[in-house]
């Protein structure tokens, strides 16, 4: 009787939190952020769903730079408005095997649905998958308290690469499918994970590399010592030149769209390296990212108390990603995946082995990275949020559709 009454009391409390968050969110999503986070810490799945919707709203109103990938998708949307299915097919054949996001923009253009809704839907799907992994971890771990759930949600929110999420779009979209595939396929042993990996590769071709990684882990999940050895060997790629990486890719004999992308990434100017050479903020961010990666490697090898497939996921993924170290644009793109995967593992480690000190250390590094993300994206933040149209949800919905004329020059 007491247990039944206690459960009813807890459910009533959570329902009140959910109702309050729903009402506040419907008035002003951004004013609801503190209450939503409190709900998430209290295991409210509804609050987590509101947090996902909040990311979608930010994506809907986000004002990009004219040079961002997001601006290219607006241009693609406009070019699709008067295109036939045959022209779409020809475009996709030239681009390569990844077609899902482009097709979404094509369908939206044919039905006069604003491109902003496509960005919102993509972000909602991405964050829904990422926060679902968080929810699974925080629900299944035995030693969970409000304190540890607070650490977990803060770590995850700090680890999200906001510039790539809102400005780049496509890789983070694919990345979320890969993360979910790894978790449900390797931790929960669900075979649908293979389908998620195929979907990811059809969103962004670069995620093809995760299919063999997943396959090895799926068939050999608990070879702990072998994964440590492979990881240590992979560190030698830090001193291997890009010409060696190019020769490895040439062995595969890529053709068509994939050959074009190979040339662009391996033989053209490196976007990340150019940014580091030209910007002090990019240099500092690069150093902080490398500090995070190095510290995570030290933690995995010497201080992690866990064993088994979760740790091996991070180690083997890092081993393959290290191969691309000499090509910063490729390496740091894969680091977006690796960082989130490591944070999920760290949350698991904090819960299971009470590794709070390491949680504080990694949170401190992530705060530094987040701070410089804000500085580099300050013009976009000001243009997006510093106006009266984003205070109320109704004003956001009724605002005129964005066009390339609104982008930051």
C-alpha positions as CSV (number, residue, x, y, z in Angstrom):
1,X,0.0,0.0,0.0
2,X,2.8,2.4,0.9
3,X,4.8,1.6,-2.2
4,X,1.7,2.2,-4.3
5,X,1.0,5.5,-2.6
6,X,4.6,6.6,-3.0
7,X,4.6,5.8,-6.7
8,X,1.4,7.7,-7.2
9,X,2.9,10.7,-5.4
10,X,6.0,10.6,-7.5
11,X,3.9,10.4,-10.7
12,X,1.8,13.3,-9.6
13,X,4.9,15.3,-9.0
14,X,6.3,14.5,-12.4
15,X,3.0,15.3,-14.1
16,X,2.9,18.7,-12.4
17,X,6.5,19.4,-13.7
18,X,5.5,18.2,-17.2
19,X,2.3,20.3,-17.2
20,X,4.2,23.4,-16.0
21,X,6.9,22.9,-18.6
22,X,4.4,22.4,-21.4
23,X,2.6,25.6,-20.5
24,X,5.7,27.7,-20.1
25,X,7.2,26.2,-23.3
26,X,4.1,27.1,-25.3
27,X,4.5,30.7,-24.2
28,X,8.3,31.0,-24.4
29,X,10.6,28.0,-25.2
30,X,13.7,29.9,-24.0
31,X,12.3,31.0,-20.7
32,X,11.4,27.4,-20.1
33,X,15.0,26.1,-20.3
34,X,15.8,26.1,-16.5
35,X,12.5,24.3,-15.7
36,X,13.0,21.8,-18.6
37,X,16.5,21.0,-17.3
38,X,15.1,20.4,-13.8
39,X,12.6,18.1,-15.3
40,X,15.3,16.2,-17.2
41,X,17.3,15.8,-13.9
42,X,14.2,14.4,-12.3
43,X,13.9,11.7,-15.0
44,X,11.0,13.4,-16.9
45,X,10.9,11.9,-20.4
46,X,8.5,14.6,-21.4
47,X,11.0,17.3,-20.4
48,X,13.6,15.6,-22.4
49,X,11.3,15.7,-25.4
50,X,10.7,19.4,-24.9
51,X,14.5,19.9,-24.8
52,X,14.7,18.1,-28.2
53,X,12.0,20.4,-29.5
54,X,13.9,23.4,-28.2
55,X,16.9,22.4,-30.3
56,X,14.5,22.1,-33.3
57,X,13.3,25.7,-32.7
58,X,16.8,27.0,-32.5
59,X,17.6,25.3,-35.8
60,X,14.5,26.8,-37.3
61,X,15.5,30.4,-36.4
62,X,19.3,30.1,-36.7
63,X,20.8,32.7,-39.0
64,X,23.9,31.3,-40.8
65,X,26.9,32.9,-42.4
66,X,26.7,33.2,-46.2
67,X,29.7,30.8,-46.3
68,X,28.2,28.1,-44.2
69,X,27.0,24.7,-45.4
70,X,23.5,25.7,-44.2
71,X,23.5,28.6,-46.7
72,X,24.3,26.1,-49.5
73,X,21.3,24.1,-48.6
74,X,19.0,27.1,-48.8
75,X,20.4,27.7,-52.3
76,X,19.9,24.0,-53.1
77,X,16.3,24.3,-51.9
78,X,15.7,27.3,-54.3
79,X,17.3,25.5,-57.2
80,X,15.1,22.4,-56.6
81,X,11.8,24.5,-56.8
82,X,11.7,24.3,-60.6
83,X,13.5,20.9,-61.0
84,X,12.0,17.6,-62.1
85,X,12.6,14.1,-60.6
86,X,15.0,13.4,-63.5
87,X,17.1,16.5,-62.6
88,X,17.1,15.4,-59.0
89,X,18.3,12.0,-59.9
90,X,21.0,13.4,-62.2
91,X,22.2,15.7,-59.4
92,X,22.3,12.8,-56.9
93,X,24.3,10.6,-59.3
94,X,26.9,13.3,-59.6
95,X,27.1,13.9,-55.9
96,X,27.6,10.3,-54.8
97,X,25.7,7.8,-52.8
98,X,24.5,10.1,-50.0
99,X,21.1,11.5,-50.9
100,X,18.7,11.6,-47.9
101,X,19.1,15.2,-46.8
102,X,19.1,16.5,-50.4
103,X,15.9,14.6,-51.1
104,X,14.3,16.1,-48.1
105,X,15.0,19.6,-49.4
106,X,13.6,18.5,-52.8
107,X,10.4,17.2,-51.4
108,X,10.0,20.4,-49.3
109,X,10.6,22.6,-52.3
110,X,7.9,20.8,-54.3
111,X,5.3,21.3,-51.6
112,X,6.4,24.9,-50.8
113,X,7.4,23.9,-47.3
114,X,10.0,26.3,-46.0
115,X,13.6,25.1,-45.8
116,X,13.6,26.1,-42.2
117,X,11.2,23.3,-41.4
118,X,13.6,20.8,-43.0
119,X,16.4,22.1,-40.7
120,X,14.2,21.9,-37.7
121,X,13.1,18.3,-38.5
122,X,16.7,17.2,-39.1
123,X,17.8,18.7,-35.8
124,X,14.9,17.2,-33.9
125,X,15.7,13.7,-35.3
126,X,19.4,14.2,-34.5
127,X,18.8,15.4,-31.0
128,X,16.1,12.8,-30.4
129,X,18.5,10.0,-31.1
130,X,21.3,11.5,-29.0
131,X,19.1,12.2,-26.0
132,X,17.5,8.8,-26.3
133,X,21.0,7.3,-25.7
134,X,21.3,9.6,-22.7
135,X,17.9,8.5,-21.4
136,X,18.7,4.8,-21.9
137,X,22.0,5.2,-19.9
138,X,20.4,7.2,-17.1
139,X,17.5,4.8,-16.8
140,X,19.4,1.5,-16.9
141,X,22.3,2.4,-14.6
142,X,21.8,1.2,-11.0
143,X,23.6,3.9,-9.0
144,X,21.8,7.0,-10.3
145,X,21.0,10.1,-8.3
146,X,19.9,13.6,-9.1
147,X,23.5,14.7,-8.6
148,X,24.8,12.3,-11.1
149,X,22.0,13.0,-13.6
150,X,22.9,16.7,-13.3
151,X,26.5,16.0,-14.1
152,X,25.4,13.8,-17.0
153,X,23.1,16.3,-18.7
154,X,25.6,19.1,-18.3
155,X,28.4,17.0,-19.8
156,X,26.2,16.0,-22.7
157,X,25.0,19.5,-23.5
158,X,28.6,20.8,-23.3
159,X,29.8,18.0,-25.7
160,X,27.3,18.8,-28.4
161,X,29.1,20.6,-31.3
162,X,26.6,23.4,-31.8
163,X,28.4,25.1,-34.8
164,X,28.3,21.8,-36.7
165,X,24.8,21.0,-35.6
166,X,23.3,24.3,-36.7
167,X,25.7,25.4,-39.5
168,X,26.9,22.1,-41.0
169,X,23.8,20.0,-40.5
170,X,24.5,16.9,-42.6
171,X,27.3,15.2,-40.7
172,X,25.7,15.6,-37.3
173,X,22.5,14.2,-38.8
174,X,24.3,11.1,-39.9
175,X,26.4,11.1,-36.7
176,X,23.3,10.7,-34.6
177,X,22.2,7.6,-36.5
178,X,25.7,6.0,-36.0
179,X,25.7,6.8,-32.3
180,X,22.3,5.1,-31.8
181,X,23.4,2.2,-34.0
182,X,26.5,1.6,-31.8
183,X,24.5,1.8,-28.6
184,X,21.5,-0.4,-29.5
185,X,23.6,-2.7,-31.7
186,X,26.5,-3.3,-29.4
187,X,25.0,-2.7,-25.9
188,X,21.4,-3.9,-26.5
189,X,22.3,-6.4,-29.3
190,X,19.5,-5.2,-31.7
191,X,20.0,-6.1,-35.3
192,X,18.2,-3.0,-36.6
193,X,21.4,-1.2,-35.8
194,X,22.8,-2.3,-39.2
195,X,19.9,-0.5,-40.9
196,X,20.7,2.7,-39.0
197,X,24.3,2.5,-40.2
198,X,23.1,2.2,-43.8
199,X,20.8,5.2,-43.3
200,X,23.7,7.2,-41.9
201,X,25.9,6.4,-45.0
202,X,23.0,7.6,-47.2
203,X,23.0,10.9,-45.3
204,X,26.8,11.4,-45.3
205,X,29.2,9.2,-47.2
206,X,32.0,9.6,-44.6
207,X,30.1,7.5,-42.1
208,X,30.7,4.4,-44.2
209,X,33.8,3.9,-42.2
210,X,31.7,3.1,-39.1
211,X,30.2,0.0,-40.8
212,X,33.4,-2.1,-40.6
213,X,34.1,-0.7,-37.1
214,X,30.7,-1.8,-35.9
215,X,31.0,-5.2,-37.6
216,X,34.3,-5.9,-35.8
217,X,32.9,-4.9,-32.5
218,X,29.7,-6.8,-33.1
219,X,31.5,-10.1,-33.6
220,X,34.4,-9.5,-31.2
221,X,32.8,-7.3,-28.4
222,X,35.0,-8.4,-25.5
223,X,38.5,-8.6,-26.8
224,X,39.7,-6.0,-24.3
225,X,43.5,-6.5,-24.5
226,X,43.4,-6.6,-28.3
227,X,41.6,-3.3,-28.6
228,X,44.1,-1.7,-26.2
229,X,46.9,-2.9,-28.4
230,X,45.2,-1.7,-31.6
231,X,44.6,1.7,-30.0
232,X,48.3,2.0,-28.9
233,X,49.5,1.1,-32.4
234,X,47.1,3.6,-34.0
235,X,48.9,6.4,-32.1
236,X,51.8,6.0,-34.6
237,X,49.6,7.5,-37.3
238,X,50.1,10.9,-35.6
239,X,53.5,11.1,-37.3
240,X,52.5,9.6,-40.7
241,X,52.1,12.1,-43.6
242,X,49.0,12.6,-45.6
243,X,50.5,11.1,-48.7
244,X,50.4,7.7,-47.0
245,X,46.7,8.1,-46.2
246,X,46.1,9.1,-49.8
247,X,47.9,5.9,-51.0
248,X,45.7,3.8,-48.7
249,X,42.5,5.3,-50.3
250,X,43.8,4.8,-53.8
251,X,43.9,1.1,-53.1
252,X,40.1,1.1,-53.0
253,X,39.8,2.7,-56.4
254,X,36.9,5.0,-55.7
255,X,35.1,6.4,-58.7
256,X,32.4,8.9,-59.5
257,X,31.1,11.1,-56.7
258,X,33.2,9.3,-54.1
259,X,36.4,10.0,-56.1
260,X,35.5,13.7,-56.3
261,X,35.1,13.8,-52.5
262,X,38.3,11.9,-51.9
263,X,40.2,14.4,-54.0
264,X,38.5,17.3,-52.2
265,X,39.4,16.0,-48.7
266,X,42.8,14.5,-49.3
267,X,44.4,16.5,-52.1
268,X,42.8,19.9,-51.8
269,X,43.4,22.6,-49.2
270,X,42.6,21.5,-45.7
271,X,39.7,23.6,-44.4
272,X,40.6,23.1,-40.7
273,X,44.3,23.7,-41.2
274,X,43.6,26.9,-43.0
275,X,41.3,28.1,-40.2
276,X,44.0,27.3,-37.6
277,X,46.6,29.3,-39.6
278,X,44.3,32.3,-40.0
279,X,42.5,32.6,-36.7
280,X,43.7,32.8,-33.1
281,X,40.3,31.6,-31.9
282,X,40.6,28.5,-34.1
283,X,44.1,27.9,-32.8
284,X,42.9,28.0,-29.2
285,X,39.9,25.8,-30.0
286,X,42.2,23.3,-31.7
287,X,44.4,23.2,-28.7
288,X,41.5,22.6,-26.3
289,X,40.0,19.9,-28.6
290,X,43.4,18.2,-28.7
291,X,43.7,18.5,-24.9
292,X,40.3,16.9,-24.6
293,X,41.2,14.0,-26.9
294,X,44.6,13.4,-25.3
295,X,43.1,13.5,-21.8
296,X,40.3,11.1,-22.9
297,X,42.9,8.7,-24.3
298,X,44.9,8.8,-21.0
299,X,41.7,8.2,-19.1
300,X,40.7,5.2,-21.2
301,X,44.1,3.5,-21.0
302,X,45.1,4.2,-17.4
303,X,42.2,5.3,-15.2
304,X,39.0,3.8,-16.6
305,X,37.6,1.1,-14.3
306,X,35.2,-0.4,-16.8
307,X,35.8,-3.3,-19.1
308,X,33.8,-4.8,-22.0
309,X,32.0,-3.6,-25.1
310,X,31.2,0.0,-24.1
311,X,34.9,0.8,-23.5
312,X,36.0,-1.2,-26.5
313,X,33.6,0.9,-28.7
314,X,35.5,4.0,-27.8
315,X,38.9,2.4,-28.1
316,X,38.4,0.8,-31.5
317,X,36.6,3.8,-32.9
318,X,39.5,6.0,-31.7
319,X,42.0,3.6,-33.3
320,X,40.4,4.0,-36.7
321,X,39.9,7.7,-36.4
322,X,43.6,8.2,-35.4
323,X,44.5,7.0,-38.9
324,X,43.2,10.3,-40.3
325,X,45.2,12.5,-37.9
326,X,47.3,14.0,-40.7
327,X,44.2,15.3,-42.5
328,X,42.6,17.7,-39.9
329,X,39.3,18.2,-41.7
330,X,38.6,14.5,-41.8
331,X,40.1,13.8,-38.3
332,X,38.1,16.5,-36.5
333,X,34.9,15.6,-38.3
334,X,35.2,12.1,-36.9
335,X,36.2,13.5,-33.5
336,X,32.6,14.9,-33.4
337,X,31.4,11.3,-33.2
338,X,34.2,10.2,-30.9
339,X,33.7,13.0,-28.4
340,X,30.0,12.3,-28.0
341,X,30.7,8.5,-27.8
342,X,33.3,9.1,-25.1
343,X,31.0,11.4,-23.1
344,X,28.3,8.6,-23.1
345,X,31.0,6.2,-21.8
346,X,32.1,8.8,-19.2
347,X,28.5,9.2,-18.0
348,X,28.4,5.4,-17.7
349,X,31.7,5.4,-15.8
350,X,30.6,8.2,-13.5
351,X,27.4,6.3,-12.6
352,X,29.0,2.9,-12.2
353,X,32.3,3.8,-10.5
354,X,31.7,7.3,-9.1
355,X,34.4,8.9,-11.2
356,X,33.3,12.5,-10.3
357,X,36.7,14.1,-10.4
358,X,37.2,13.0,-14.0
359,X,33.8,14.3,-14.8
360,X,34.7,17.7,-13.4
361,X,38.0,17.7,-15.4
362,X,36.3,16.9,-18.7
363,X,33.5,19.3,-18.0
364,X,36.1,22.1,-17.5
365,X,37.7,21.4,-20.8
366,X,34.3,21.3,-22.5
367,X,33.4,24.6,-20.9
368,X,36.5,26.1,-22.5
369,X,35.6,24.7,-25.9
370,X,32.0,25.9,-25.5
371,X,33.2,29.4,-24.6
372,X,35.2,29.7,-27.8
373,X,32.4,28.2,-29.8
374,X,30.3,31.1,-28.5
375,X,33.0,33.6,-29.5
376,X,33.4,32.2,-33.0
377,X,29.6,32.1,-33.4
378,X,28.8,35.4,-31.8
379,X,27.5,37.2,-34.9
380,X,25.1,34.3,-35.5
381,X,24.0,34.3,-31.9
382,X,23.3,38.0,-31.9
383,X,21.5,37.9,-35.2
384,X,19.5,34.8,-34.1
385,X,18.5,35.6,-30.5
386,X,18.8,39.3,-29.9
387,X,15.5,40.3,-31.3
388,X,11.9,40.4,-30.0
389,X,10.6,37.8,-32.4
390,X,12.2,34.9,-30.5
391,X,10.8,35.6,-27.0
392,X,7.3,34.2,-27.6
393,X,6.6,30.9,-29.4
394,X,3.7,32.5,-31.4
395,X,6.1,35.2,-32.7
396,X,8.5,32.5,-33.8
397,X,5.8,30.6,-35.7
398,X,4.3,33.7,-37.4
399,X,7.7,35.2,-38.4
400,X,8.3,35.5,-42.2
401,X,10.3,32.7,-43.7
402,X,14.1,33.2,-43.9
403,X,15.8,33.9,-47.2
404,X,19.5,34.2,-48.3
405,X,19.1,38.0,-47.9
406,X,18.9,37.4,-44.1
407,X,22.3,35.6,-43.9
408,X,25.3,37.2,-42.4
409,X,27.7,38.4,-45.1
